[in-house]
Amino acid sequence: MEKTLNFLSELKIHNDPAWFMDHIGEYERAKTEVSDLAYLILDELASLDPALNREIDVGRFISSLVIIKPKKNVHYLTYFDLSISPLMNGGNEPVYRIHIDPEGSYISVLFVPDVFGLQITRSFIIKNISELNAALLEAFSAGFLLNDLKKGALPKGYQAGVIGEDYIKLPFYELTCPIDFSKDRDLLISDIISSFALAVPFLQFFRKALGLV
């Protein structure tokens, strides 16, 4: 991923539309490299997760370096995100996420439910807390961490001491694991897939909550 990391590093230094347009060729080469990686990752993930289709156009999974305008400054996002899922539930489902950033790349399993999905998920957690804990232990063995359990309060309708209290507080669920994108591509893919393999039970837990499996 050398082309991608080099381009993003330079973009962080020279972050304006004029520089970007002068280096549009480097951007296109980086985007191609990311796209190639996405196809390879999808192919390997499909072996772990039968819900994924190897024929899916990965272009829909890759973020763009969109311009953001905080106050009067104009600059680009300086990372790529891949968010891979079978889109079984209109997007209201967990995804495999790959964040490519020269200042800190990582992979994650991310579930950001809508309001209805969150209600269902919380009820499912209470009834199946042992399954969630087992899935988390397996993911933790691969170096994943769960988003902060200490923040937030219990939502309305739940009392202190409810089963899975810390998980009930969360508005979304994300396991993250750092990944070194400077590695040889084959070794990088191997690391990503072996890590994701231990996070599949976590992802499947939320699919079960939504009735998708």
N, C-alpha and C positions, 0 to 999 in steps of 0.2 A: 504493500500500500504506500510505497515511497512517493509516487506522484501526488497522491491525495494528501498525505501528511505535509509534504513540502508546500503544496499550494495553499492549504489551510493556514500553515504557519506564516506564509508571506501575506495572506489576506488579513491576518490579525494585525500585522504591522502597517499595511497600506490599505486600510479599509474605507474605500470610497468608490463611487461608481466609475470615475475616470480610470483609476488603476484597474478596476475589474474588467472594464471593456478592453483595455490594452492587453489583458492577460486572459482573454476569453478562451483562447486555445488551451491554456493550461487547465482552465476550469472544465472544459469539455473532456480533456484526457482524464482528469480526476473523476468526473462523473462516470465515464466509461469504466474506469477501474472499480468504482463502487458498484456499478451495475453488474460487472462480471463477478465480483465477490458475492453479490446478492443471489445470483443464479446458483452459484456453487453452494452457498449456505442453504438455500431453499432445497436443493437436491438432497443434501445430507439430512436436513431436518425432516424431510418427508419420510425418511427411513425410520425416524424416531416417532413421528406423529402422522398417522394415516389420514388425519383430517386435512393435511396440506396437500395441495395439488402441484406436482412438478411443472405443469404447463402454465401456471399463473404468470402473468406479465409482472415482473418484479418492479417495473417502473412505477407502479402505483404505491410501492412500499418505501420509496426513497424520497426523503425531504429535499426541498430546494433551498438554496442559500438566499432566502428572501430578504429584501430590504426592510429594516425596521427603522422607525423614526422617533427615537426618544427625544422629546422636545424639538430642538432645531437641528440636531445631528442626524445624519443619514449614513447608515452603515449596514453591512450584511451580517447575517448569522455566520459564524465561522466554524461550523461543524456539519456533518452529515448524520442523519438518523435513518435507520432501516427499521420498519415496524411490520413484521411478517405475521399474518394470521390468515385463516381460511375464510374469514368474513361470513361466518355461519349465522350471525345474529345481528346483522346490520351495523357491525362495528362495536356493539356492546358486548365485548368478549376480551379475554386476556390475549396479549400479543407477545411475540418474541421481539425484543428491541435490541438494536446494535447502535451504539453511539460512537462515532468516529471523530476524535478531537485530539490534536497534538498535545494539548494540555491535560489530557486524561480521558482515555477511551474506556468504555465498559459495555458489557452486555446486561440485559435485564429481562425479566418476565414482568410485564406491566398489565394491570387490570384497573381501568378507570370506569367503573360502572355508572350508568345513569341512575336517576333517583329510584326508579322501580327496581333496577338490577341490584342496587345497594341494599334495599330492604330485603330482597330475596336472599342475597348473600349473607347478610347478618343472621337471618334465621337459620340458614344452612350451617353457618359456623357454630352456632349454639348447639345444634343437633349432632354435629360431626367434628367436634373440636379435636378429638384424638387423631383423626385422619389429617387434619391441617397440621397439627404438631409433628406428625411423622413426616409429612411432605417437607416441612421446614427443616427438620433435622437432616434430611437427605440433601437438600439444597445447601445448607450451611456447610456440609462436608466438602462441597466444591468451591467454597469461598464466597458464596452469596451472602448478602446482608439484607434484612427486611427494612423498609422505611420506618422512621422513628415511631416507636410505640408510646413514647412518653408524652407526646404532644396531644392536645385536644381534649375535649370532654365527651362524656357519653351523650349520644343523641337523645332526643325526647323519647320517652316510652321505655327506656332502659334504666335499671337501678344498679347502683354500685354492687359489685360482687357477682354480676351476671356471668355466666360461663363465657369464656373468651373475651372478657372485658376489654383488654388492650386492643384486640383485633376489631372489636365492635366500634371503637373510637375512630378508626381510620376511614377517611373518605375515599381512599384508593389503596391499592396493594402493589408494591413493587419490590422484587428481589434484584439486587444489583451485584455485579462482580467485575472487578477491573480486568482489562485485557490489554496486552502489549501488541499494538498494531505494527510495530517495527519488525516483527518476526517475518521469516519466510512465509509466503502465502499458504502453502500446504500445512505447515505447522500451526499457523494462525487458525485456519479452518478446523484443524483437529482439536485445538484448545477450545474453540468456541463450541463445537458440537459436543465434546466430552463434558463440558460444563453445563450446557443446556440439557443434556441427557438426565442430569441429576435434579434439574428444576422442572422436568415434565410433570411429576406428580402434583407440584404446586399449581401449575397451569391447569391440569385436569381437574383439580379440586374445584376451581371456579367454573369450569365448563359444566361440571356436575351440578353446581349450585344453580346455574341458569337452565338446566335441563337440556344441555346440548349433547350430552353423551349418556 
